[in-house]
């Protein structure tokens, strides 16, 4: 089959690799009809994860048709149309029992490394480095899905791939991030980052009853999309964000703040220079500009929600502000299995059509080009869907 | 917990009270079992049990090592690994029953090739070394407390004398069953820890931890998560 393989920093290639096969009794093989490039794939593309190996198949947002089943998978049939959560979960451990499926105890086959870094291992993830299991990803014609009896969700007729594909990651991720804001009537939520997760977070926060969402970015088309989603927008290159947020909230500050950017924040001026230097010297692995800003901007007693991905260490977090203002932080890879059925219902009810975020659709053969324009935000790129079947 | 002898840098690693208690219990049982049997045995067994008791009393690993050296004359290394996992939705009885049939152990212990039950207490074990050859030994079950504790040890003559114990303890109701595995390896004179490490893969601590985790995976999910055999573009 054809698959997008990571071959080093800034280098992915579409290669012919062996078709996946059933390995464990709870596996399934899915023939992929649509797959997407995620913002977090860019962290791998940019070479920030040292546990990537040349030849790893990437991609964790994919859906398709079931073509093969392990003998223990009884709840789906060959031919079923399914979406696949990017977090791999066994469905029966302590964490899965509590719907914390992104913390599954049993889906990372090689947790030894990540335990050194994090104490305990989160769940395995598709196509996301050997820190999280080294599973082959879904930017390919076929994928093997472990624990398929828990990890395949049937899609009812009448919905397009484009409407349901993002149930695999970014829609639930934006939704969980909004839920983590603990939104109360009258609340203002400030969201840094108007990429795909930020876009879904904006709509989710409004769905969950936020009075106002203020979205922060610098890319005009992303700010425009945020505005269409219902947010008030701020361009951080044109305005001092902290001051603006204070003024817009009657001097109180946003009730909740969200870092939907993560470890590769751009950062400006001296601070940005400092973080890039520290990262280059391997003195910090992640650049937390947004997290710093958000903590300082948040109102007293407010909530900091962090859907943006971090992998390692950060420097100079304003812990004094965090502690003295009595803030709460909520974060984590998304517990997709928990949110997926509810969000599928929202799509069916017409409450939201997730396809709004797509700016590019291309053949999987064009994936290397896709990574480039997504990384550099060229061609107004916000979200790319890859089609294995397309010429 | 991993113990390497001789070594000077692990004296700071004092045992917790519960670990000490665990050592006392397991060690005491090993000594009793060893002494109560007249076979020469079990010299080894008694020594190994004795060291565990001492270990428990003193809470100081280096003393165990000294005792081991004093009683065996071995200046070689000994290695002790202790690991615990919690397994959901399985009672001590279910877990004990699976483990009690030693022939099941190779399904989750990577380097074990086979275990054959010889009689009620005796079993024959075969493990593979990285060189591709097999090492074999007979083991005797020493304590069999249904649904609670199993201990075993190799009989004299094993290339790598070893002993083990596994304990099943119910956690708070609804929080699963805690499984504590303790394995100890005592090489013959002259051998060094690294040699054992080679026989039992790179890092025995890591390997045993993985084996126990595989036991948890198998019990909780019915299979062991793996990526061996999956596709990639590796050349």
Interface residues (C-beta under 8 A of the other chain):
Chain A: X1 X3 X5 X7 X13 X15 X17 X18 X19 X20 X21 X23 X24 X25 X26 X53 X54 X55 X56 X57 X72 X90 X91 X92 X93 X94 X97 X105 X106 X107 X108 X109 X110 X111 X112 X124 X133 X134 X135 X136 X140 X144 X146 X147
Chain B: X86 X88 X89 X175 X176 X206 X209 X210 X213 X216 X217 X220 X221 X222 X223 X224 X225 X226 X227 X228 X229 X230 X231 X232 X233 X234 X235
